[in-house]
Amino acid sequence: MFENIKNASEMLARMGDMRGKMEEIKKRISSLRVTGDAGAGMVQVSCTGDGLITDVKINRQLFESDDNKMMEDLIISATNDALRKAKEATEYELKTVTGGIDFSEISKLFGGNLG
């Protein structure tokens, strides 16, 4: 009986440590910066590791074109590229910090979605 209490106590202590580690991971991910591009760099979109768009750069030549649809497509493409890179960087960061353990499901227990 006392062994079960000891095991439960150790598990709770580990969960507390894990919560702290998850907070550290969240901070590291939000500090990541990636840039996606489209049209050979004509459009560049930057975002954080947690998917917040921080910057958009559009080459002036695109404004001189009458092809708004092309510009819209390039913006979407660059944004999707940035978000894909952010996801990849986040996954790498999680593996680095956790030693390869996938905490994406466990993080939901702590109110987050890191994966």
N, C-alpha and C positions, 0 to 999 in steps of 0.2 A: 504493500500500500504506500509506504513512504517513498519507495522507488518511483512510483507513478507521480507523486507530488514533486519529487526532485526533477524528473524528466519534464513535467509541465512547467516548472519554474525555469529550467534551462531554456525550454522552447520560447517562453515569454521573453526572456532576456535576449535571445537571438532575434526575436521579432522586433524588439526595440532597437537593436543594432541595425537590423535590416531597414527599419524606417529611416534612421539617420543616413544610411548609405543611399537610400532612394532619394532623399532630399539633396544629397551631394550630386547624385547623377542628374537630377532635374536641373540643378544650377549649371552643371557642366554642359548639358544639352542646350539650355537656353543661351549659353554664351558662344556656342558654335555659330560660325558664319559661313555660308556657302553661296556660290553664284552660279546660276544657270544661264545659258545663252541660246540664242536661235539666230538663224540667218547669218551664219559666220560672224557672230558677235555684234550684229546690227542691233539686237535687243539683249539686254542683260538684266536679270532680276536676281536680287540678293535676298536671302532670308536667314532666319535663325534656325537652329536645330529643332526647335519646337514648332516650326512652320509659320512664323510671323514674317511677312514680307517687310523688308527694311529699306529697299532701294530699287528703283527702276531707271535704267538708262536706255534711251532710244537714240540711235544715230540720226542726225539731222536730215540725212538723205531720204529717210523714210517719210519725213514730213513733206518733202517736196514731191513725193509720188502721189498720184491720185488714187492709189489702190489701198483704200482703208481696210478692206478685208484682209489683205496680206499683212498689214501692220497688226491687226487684231489677232490673226493666226500666229504671228511671231511672238506677240506678247503672251499668248496662252502657252505656246510651246516653251518659251523661256521660263515661264512661271512653273510649268510642270517639271521642267528639267531641274530647277532650283529645289522644288519640293521633293523630287526623287533623290537628289543629292543629300538633302537634309535627312531624309529617312535613312539612307545608307550610312551617313555619318553618325546618326543616332544609334543605329544598330551596332556599328563598330565601337562606339563609345561604351555602350552597354556591355558588350563582350569584353572589352578591355578592363572595365571597372569590376565586373562580376566574375572574371575568370572564365568566361564562356557560358555562364548560366543565363538562360533566357528568363528575365524577370517581367516580361511584358504582361503575363497573366497575373503574376503576384502583385505587380504594381497597382493593379486595379483595386486590390484590397486596401490600398493606402490612399485611394481617391485620385489616382493618376492613371495616365495611359501613356507609358513611355515607349511602347513598341509599336 
